[in-house]
Amino acid sequence: MNIGVVMKDVPDLVEDLEVEDSVLPLDDMSFVPSEWDDQALEEALLLKEEENAHITVVTIDTGDVDNMLFTALAKGADRAVKLVGDFTRELSNRQRATLLAHYCQDQGFDLVLTGVQAIDDLDGQIAGLTAGLMNVAHASVVRDVHLSGNAVTCVQEYSGGKMAELELPTPAVLGVQAARKPPRYVTIAKVRQIQKTVELEEIEADSGAGDAPLVTIRRLYKPEASGHAEMWGDDVDEVADKIVSLLEDKKLLRS
């Protein structure tokens, strides 16, 4: 079984994001692997342990992505590939999907896993767009991925807590919501050891691939605070009285 895992790096939300002239100054920010892509990688590694699968991690070179790829190798991925070209972090998801679909189709992956979404756009379109361009089966917001012959099974989550078990023919592209286990930890020492012994593969990609984005960002700004928290102290009786008074003011409590 040949599995591809699509990853990207996103702004580290530990830092305080500053908006300048309606844009985020990306050059001044630090980046980390998308948490959902980390879930997709973990699910692929579990499949490797169960089915002796071969894992290729691929990302588009929009900046300093090397450490993310070396970390994936240190966790157990077999190959790490950068699609290189004249790319910036403003690359649209349509353009990303076009580049990824061309590469994944050339590689003949049986299964492609990626995160269901990323914190820098939250539109959840990469898996669906990539599958559509490859003309293969697709499901998103999934977990519990298992291989069964020439098919893959998974559980898809719906709103309201509803779930369904799906079976898709391979090849397929899945947008992973959560892995069966938390993403594994790897030490910095092991990552550095991989950096010394393994070279990342670089593949030239068409910098002009994909359509222009259908949606453009006109303005960015921090949300305005509509209120603030009020601390009521540690006196239980006093706090209870304030809660009752608040509920009465909002006509949520009748005496």
C-alpha contacts under 8 A as a table, 3 or more apart, distances in Angstrom:
res1	aa1	res2	aa2	distance
1	M	51	E	7.41
1	M	52	N	7.37
1	M	53	A	4.75
1	M	54	H	6.28
1	M	110	D	6.26
1	M	111	L	7.91
2	N	53	A	5.91
2	N	54	H	5.03
2	N	55	I	6.38
2	N	56	T	7.92
2	N	108	G	7.81
2	N	109	F	5.16
2	N	110	D	5.33
2	N	111	L	6.69
3	I	44	A	7.17
3	I	53	A	6.78
3	I	54	H	5.94
3	I	55	I	4.92
3	I	56	T	6.30
3	I	109	F	5.56
3	I	110	D	5.99
3	I	111	L	4.90
3	I	112	V	5.74
3	I	113	L	7.53
4	G	55	I	5.81
4	G	56	T	4.83
4	G	57	V	5.86
4	G	58	V	7.16
4	G	104	C	7.28
4	G	109	F	6.11
4	G	111	L	6.29
4	G	112	V	4.60
4	G	113	L	6.27
5	V	37	D	7.96
5	V	40	A	6.92
5	V	41	L	6.19
5	V	44	A	7.39
5	V	55	I	7.15
5	V	56	T	6.15
5	V	57	V	4.70
5	V	58	V	6.20
5	V	112	V	5.72
5	V	113	L	4.85
5	V	114	T	5.71
6	V	37	D	7.13
6	V	57	V	6.02
6	V	58	V	5.14
6	V	59	T	5.94
6	V	100	L	7.88
6	V	112	V	7.29
6	V	113	L	6.34
6	V	114	T	4.97
6	V	115	G	7.80
7	M	33	P	7.26
7	M	34	S	7.19
7	M	37	D	5.40
7	M	38	D	7.80
7	M	57	V	7.06
7	M	58	V	6.27
7	M	59	T	5.26
7	M	114	T	6.49
7	M	115	G	7.55
8	K	33	P	6.05
8	K	34	S	6.08
8	K	37	D	7.24
8	K	59	T	5.85
8	K	60	I	7.24
8	K	65	V	7.85
9	D	31	F	5.82
9	D	32	V	5.16
9	D	33	P	4.24
9	D	34	S	5.38
9	D	65	V	6.91
9	D	68	M	7.53
10	V	31	F	5.19
10	V	32	V	5.55
10	V	33	P	6.09
10	V	34	S	5.63
10	V	118	A	7.39
10	V	119	I	6.99
10	V	120	D	6.26
11	P	29	M	6.57
11	P	30	S	6.01
11	P	31	F	4.49
11	P	32	V	6.34
11	P	120	D	7.15
12	D	15	E	6.05
12	D	29	M	7.50
12	D	30	S	5.78
12	D	31	F	5.07
12	D	32	V	5.65
13	L	16	D	6.96
13	L	17	L	7.42
15	E	29	M	8.00
17	L	24	L	7.48
18	E	24	L	6.47
18	E	25	P	7.46
19	V	22	S	5.91
19	V	23	V	5.51
19	V	24	L	4.94
19	V	25	P	7.06
19	V	220	L	6.86
19	V	221	Y	6.31
19	V	222	K	7.37
20	E	23	V	5.39
20	E	24	L	6.14
20	E	25	P	6.73
22	S	218	R	7.86
22	S	219	R	4.95
22	S	220	L	4.55
22	S	221	Y	6.29
23	V	219	R	7.12
23	V	220	L	5.86
24	L	220	L	7.79
25	P	28	D	5.79
25	P	29	M	7.03
26	L	29	M	5.28
26	L	89	R	7.96
32	V	68	M	7.41
33	P	37	D	7.02
33	P	38	D	6.79
33	P	68	M	6.23
34	S	37	D	5.23
34	S	38	D	6.36
34	S	115	G	7.69
34	S	118	A	5.93
34	S	119	I	7.23
35	E	38	D	5.02
35	E	39	Q	6.48
35	E	115	G	7.70
35	E	118	A	7.51
36	W	39	Q	4.90
36	W	40	A	6.34
36	W	114	T	7.50
36	W	115	G	4.24
36	W	116	V	6.30
36	W	117	Q	6.60
36	W	118	A	6.74
36	W	176	V	6.90
36	W	177	Q	6.46
36	W	178	A	7.09
37	D	40	A	4.88
37	D	41	L	6.18
37	D	114	T	5.43
37	D	115	G	4.10
37	D	116	V	7.71
37	D	118	A	7.96
37	D	176	V	7.70
38	D	41	L	5.06
38	D	42	E	6.23
38	D	115	G	7.37
38	D	183	P	6.36
39	Q	42	E	5.12
39	Q	43	E	6.28
39	Q	115	G	6.77
39	Q	176	V	6.84
39	Q	177	Q	7.20
39	Q	178	A	5.44
39	Q	179	A	5.08
39	Q	182	P	7.40
39	Q	183	P	6.00
40	A	43	E	5.17
40	A	44	A	6.28
40	A	113	L	5.70
40	A	114	T	5.30
40	A	115	G	5.54
40	A	175	G	7.75
40	A	176	V	5.46
40	A	177	Q	7.80
40	A	178	A	7.23
40	A	179	A	6.50
41	L	44	A	5.05
41	L	45	L	6.21
41	L	72	A	7.67
41	L	113	L	7.49
41	L	114	T	7.63
41	L	183	P	7.83
42	E	45	L	5.01
42	E	46	L	6.26
42	E	179	A	6.12
42	E	181	K	7.41
42	E	182	P	7.49
42	E	183	P	5.28
42	E	184	R	7.02
43	E	46	L	5.10
43	E	47	L	6.32
43	E	145	V	7.11
43	E	179	A	4.96
43	E	180	R	6.69
43	E	181	K	7.80
44	A	47	L	5.01
44	A	48	K	6.19
44	A	55	I	7.11
44	A	113	L	7.35
45	L	48	K	4.89
45	L	49	E	6.33
45	L	55	I	7.63
45	L	76	G	6.75
45	L	77	A	7.19
46	L	49	E	5.12
46	L	50	E	6.31
47	L	50	E	5.01
47	L	51	E	5.69
47	L	52	N	7.31
47	L	53	A	6.48
47	L	145	V	7.98
47	L	146	H	7.01
47	L	147	L	7.61
48	K	51	E	5.30
48	K	52	N	4.65
48	K	53	A	4.22
48	K	54	H	6.56
48	K	55	I	7.41
49	E	52	N	5.71
49	E	53	A	7.40
50	E	53	A	7.86
51	E	147	L	7.74
54	H	77	A	7.64
54	H	78	D	6.32
55	I	77	A	5.18
55	I	78	D	5.25
55	I	79	R	6.50
56	T	77	A	6.31
56	T	78	D	5.92
56	T	79	R	4.59
56	T	80	A	5.75
56	T	81	V	7.30
57	V	69	L	7.14
57	V	72	A	7.25
57	V	77	A	6.81
57	V	78	D	7.98
57	V	79	R	6.14
57	V	80	A	4.78
57	V	81	V	6.17
58	V	69	L	7.95
58	V	80	A	5.89
58	V	81	V	4.69
58	V	82	K	5.91
58	V	83	L	7.39
59	T	65	V	7.76
59	T	81	V	6.54
59	T	82	K	5.29
59	T	83	L	6.27
60	I	82	K	5.61
60	I	83	L	4.71
60	I	84	V	6.46
60	I	87	F	7.88
60	I	96	R	7.58
61	D	64	D	7.38
61	D	65	V	6.39
61	D	82	K	5.71
61	D	83	L	5.73
61	D	84	V	5.25
61	D	85	G	7.30
61	D	87	F	6.77
62	T	65	V	7.37
62	T	87	F	5.29
62	T	88	T	4.83
62	T	89	R	5.21
63	G	88	T	7.16
63	G	89	R	7.14
64	D	67	N	7.41
65	V	68	M	5.45
65	V	69	L	6.58
66	D	69	L	5.19
66	D	70	F	6.17
66	D	200	L	7.77
67	N	70	F	5.05
67	N	71	T	6.00
68	M	71	T	5.18
68	M	72	A	6.36
69	L	72	A	5.06
69	L	73	L	6.37
69	L	80	A	5.83
69	L	81	V	7.73
69	L	200	L	7.73
70	F	73	L	5.04
70	F	74	A	6.17
70	F	80	A	7.50
70	F	191	V	6.08
70	F	194	I	6.45
70	F	195	Q	6.31
70	F	200	L	7.84
71	T	74	A	4.95
71	T	75	K	6.25
71	T	186	V	7.35
71	T	191	V	5.54
72	A	75	K	5.12
72	A	76	G	6.56
72	A	77	A	5.72
72	A	80	A	7.67
73	L	76	G	5.20
73	L	77	A	4.51
73	L	78	D	6.34
73	L	79	R	6.90
73	L	80	A	6.84
73	L	191	V	7.96
73	L	194	I	7.24
74	A	77	A	7.14
74	A	186	V	6.79
74	A	190	K	6.25
74	A	191	V	5.52
74	A	194	I	6.27
75	K	184	R	7.20
75	K	185	Y	7.64
75	K	186	V	6.20
77	A	80	A	7.38
79	R	200	L	7.80
79	R	201	E	7.84
80	A	200	L	5.69
80	A	201	E	6.23
81	V	200	L	6.03
81	V	201	E	4.70
81	V	202	E	5.78
81	V	203	I	7.17
82	K	200	L	7.23
82	K	201	E	6.17
82	K	202	E	4.86
82	K	203	I	6.23
83	L	202	E	6.02
83	L	203	I	5.02
83	L	204	E	5.85
83	L	205	A	5.69
84	V	87	F	7.48
84	V	202	E	6.35
84	V	203	I	5.91
84	V	204	E	5.02
84	V	205	A	5.79
85	G	204	E	6.05
85	G	205	A	5.77
85	G	206	D	6.82
85	G	207	S	5.47
86	D	207	S	5.56
87	F	91	L	6.73
87	F	207	S	6.61
88	T	91	L	5.78
91	L	95	Q	6.40
91	L	96	R	6.63
92	S	95	Q	5.22
92	S	96	R	6.19
92	S	212	A	7.45
92	S	213	P	5.69
93	N	96	R	4.81
93	N	97	A	5.92
93	N	125	Q	7.08
93	N	126	I	6.23
93	N	213	P	7.62
94	R	97	A	5.17
94	R	98	T	6.27
94	R	126	I	7.63
94	R	129	L	7.00
94	R	210	G	6.11
94	R	211	D	6.47
94	R	212	A	7.53
94	R	213	P	6.56
95	Q	98	T	5.14
95	Q	99	L	6.37
95	Q	209	A	6.16
95	Q	210	G	4.25
95	Q	211	D	6.20
95	Q	212	A	7.33
95	Q	213	P	7.76
96	R	99	L	5.31
96	R	100	L	6.13
96	R	126	I	7.55
96	R	210	G	7.57
97	A	100	L	5.04
97	A	101	A	5.82
97	A	126	I	5.78
97	A	127	A	7.87
97	A	129	L	5.84
97	A	130	T	4.82
97	A	133	L	7.80
97	A	210	G	7.81
98	T	101	A	5.19
98	T	102	H	6.27
98	T	129	L	7.92
98	T	130	T	6.68
98	T	133	L	6.94
98	T	209	A	6.39
98	T	210	G	5.34
99	L	102	H	5.40
99	L	103	Y	6.45
99	L	205	A	6.82
99	L	206	D	7.29
99	L	209	A	6.48
99	L	210	G	7.36
100	L	103	Y	5.19
100	L	104	C	5.97
100	L	130	T	6.71
101	A	104	C	5.16
101	A	105	Q	5.91
101	A	130	T	5.13
101	A	131	A	7.29
101	A	133	L	6.15
101	A	134	M	5.73
102	H	105	Q	5.40
102	H	106	D	6.27
102	H	134	M	7.64
103	Y	106	D	5.20
103	Y	107	Q	6.31
104	C	107	Q	5.08
104	C	108	G	6.34
104	C	109	F	6.23
104	C	112	V	7.79
105	Q	108	G	5.21
105	Q	109	F	6.94
105	Q	134	M	6.43
109	F	112	V	6.56
109	F	171	P	6.70
110	D	170	T	5.61
110	D	171	P	4.42
110	D	172	A	6.73
111	L	170	T	6.49
111	L	171	P	5.36
111	L	172	A	5.15
111	L	173	V	5.99
111	L	174	L	7.81
112	V	171	P	7.82
112	V	172	A	6.30
112	V	173	V	4.65
112	V	174	L	6.32
113	L	127	A	7.90
113	L	173	V	5.92
113	L	174	L	5.05
113	L	175	G	6.15
113	L	176	V	6.72
114	T	126	I	7.98
114	T	127	A	6.56
114	T	173	V	7.86
114	T	174	L	6.44
114	T	175	G	5.15
114	T	176	V	5.99
115	G	118	A	7.10
115	G	127	A	7.85
115	G	175	G	5.16
115	G	176	V	4.88
115	G	177	Q	6.48
116	V	124	G	5.51
116	V	125	Q	7.94
116	V	126	I	7.88
116	V	127	A	7.08
116	V	140	S	6.11
116	V	141	V	5.76
116	V	142	V	7.97
116	V	174	L	7.95
116	V	175	G	4.15
116	V	176	V	4.96
116	V	177	Q	5.41
117	Q	121	D	7.58
117	Q	122	L	5.35
117	Q	123	D	6.32
117	Q	124	G	4.15
117	Q	125	Q	7.17
117	Q	126	I	7.50
117	Q	175	G	7.64
118	A	121	D	5.94
118	A	122	L	5.27
118	A	123	D	7.70
118	A	124	G	7.14
119	I	122	L	5.39
121	D	124	G	7.89
124	G	127	A	7.32
125	Q	128	G	5.45
125	Q	129	L	5.90
126	I	129	L	5.27
126	I	130	T	5.89
127	A	130	T	5.29
127	A	131	A	6.11
127	A	138	H	7.31
127	A	139	A	7.88
127	A	140	S	7.03
127	A	173	V	6.15
127	A	174	L	6.17
127	A	175	G	5.35
128	G	131	A	5.19
128	G	132	G	6.03
128	G	138	H	6.35
128	G	139	A	7.44
128	G	140	S	7.49
128	G	173	V	7.60
128	G	175	G	7.87
129	L	132	G	5.06
129	L	133	L	6.20
130	T	133	L	5.27
130	T	134	M	6.19
130	T	173	V	7.51
131	A	134	M	5.00
131	A	135	N	5.80
131	A	136	V	5.33
131	A	137	A	6.49
131	A	138	H	5.86
131	A	172	A	7.09
131	A	173	V	5.60
132	G	135	N	4.86
132	G	136	V	6.54
132	G	138	H	7.97
136	V	170	T	7.76
136	V	171	P	6.12
136	V	172	A	5.49
136	V	173	V	7.19
137	A	168	L	6.48
137	A	169	P	6.77
137	A	170	T	7.19
137	A	171	P	6.78
137	A	172	A	4.58
137	A	173	V	6.34
138	H	168	L	7.76
138	H	172	A	5.57
138	H	173	V	4.87
138	H	174	L	5.69
139	A	142	V	6.97
139	A	156	Q	7.52
139	A	173	V	6.81
139	A	174	L	5.12
139	A	175	G	6.37
140	S	156	Q	6.98
140	S	174	L	5.50
140	S	175	G	4.14
140	S	176	V	6.33
140	S	177	Q	7.58
141	V	156	Q	5.73
141	V	157	E	5.78
141	V	158	Y	7.93
141	V	175	G	5.75
141	V	176	V	5.63
141	V	177	Q	4.82
142	V	145	V	7.60
142	V	154	C	6.24
142	V	155	V	5.37
142	V	156	Q	4.32
142	V	157	E	6.16
142	V	174	L	7.14
142	V	175	G	6.33
142	V	176	V	4.98
142	V	177	Q	5.30
142	V	178	A	7.14
143	R	154	C	5.89
143	R	155	V	5.32
143	R	156	Q	6.58
143	R	176	V	5.95
143	R	177	Q	5.95
143	R	178	A	5.41
143	R	179	A	5.96
143	R	180	R	7.00
144	D	153	T	7.82
144	D	154	C	5.23
144	D	155	V	5.82
144	D	179	A	6.76
144	D	180	R	5.92
145	V	152	V	6.95
145	V	153	T	5.73
145	V	154	C	4.45
145	V	155	V	7.21
146	H	152	V	5.71
146	H	153	T	5.23
146	H	154	C	6.38
147	L	150	N	7.70
147	L	151	A	6.17
147	L	152	V	4.57
147	L	153	T	6.33
148	S	151	A	5.22
148	S	152	V	5.78
148	S	153	T	7.27
149	G	152	V	7.85
150	N	169	P	6.17
150	N	170	T	5.72
151	A	167	E	6.51
151	A	168	L	5.50
151	A	169	P	4.37
151	A	170	T	5.26
152	V	167	E	5.66
152	V	168	L	5.34
152	V	169	P	6.36
152	V	170	T	6.64
152	V	172	A	7.95
153	T	165	E	7.04
153	T	166	L	5.50
153	T	167	E	4.37
153	T	168	L	6.34
154	C	165	E	5.75
154	C	166	L	5.43
154	C	167	E	6.68
155	V	163	M	6.59
155	V	164	A	5.58
155	V	165	E	4.44
155	V	166	L	6.11
156	Q	163	M	5.57
156	Q	164	A	5.32
156	Q	165	E	6.29
156	Q	166	L	7.04
157	E	161	G	7.08
157	E	162	K	6.20
157	E	163	M	4.61
157	E	164	A	6.76
158	Y	161	G	6.17
158	Y	162	K	5.10
158	Y	163	M	5.71
159	S	162	K	6.21
168	L	172	A	7.02
169	P	172	A	6.68
176	V	179	A	7.24
179	A	182	P	6.60
179	A	183	P	7.49
186	V	190	K	6.77
186	V	191	V	7.32
187	T	190	K	5.33
187	T	191	V	6.53
188	I	191	V	5.03
188	I	192	R	6.16
189	A	192	R	5.13
189	A	193	Q	6.18
190	K	193	Q	4.98
190	K	194	I	6.30
191	V	194	I	5.13
191	V	195	Q	6.26
192	R	195	Q	4.91
192	R	196	K	6.45
193	Q	196	K	5.28
193	Q	197	T	6.47
194	I	197	T	5.17
194	I	198	V	5.59
195	Q	198	V	5.75
195	Q	199	E	7.16
206	D	209	A	5.39
213	P	216	T	6.68
217	I	220	L	7.50
225	A	228	H	7.41
232	W	239	V	6.06
233	G	239	V	7.23
234	D	239	V	7.47
235	D	238	E	5.37
235	D	239	V	6.13
236	V	239	V	5.18
236	V	240	A	6.07
237	D	240	A	5.09
237	D	241	D	6.23
238	E	241	D	5.17
238	E	242	K	6.34
239	V	242	K	5.12
239	V	243	I	6.24
240	A	243	I	5.13
240	A	244	V	6.29
241	D	244	V	5.19
241	D	245	S	6.13
242	K	245	S	4.98
242	K	246	L	6.04
243	I	246	L	5.11
243	I	247	L	6.23
244	V	247	L	5.21
244	V	248	E	6.17
244	V	253	L	7.58
245	S	248	E	5.10
245	S	249	D	6.18
246	L	249	D	5.11
246	L	250	K	6.35
247	L	250	K	5.17
247	L	251	K	6.12
247	L	252	L	5.04
247	L	253	L	5.45
248	E	251	K	4.83
248	E	252	L	5.83
248	E	253	L	5.03
248	E	254	R	6.92
249	D	252	L	7.61
250	K	253	L	7.83
251	K	254	R	7.17
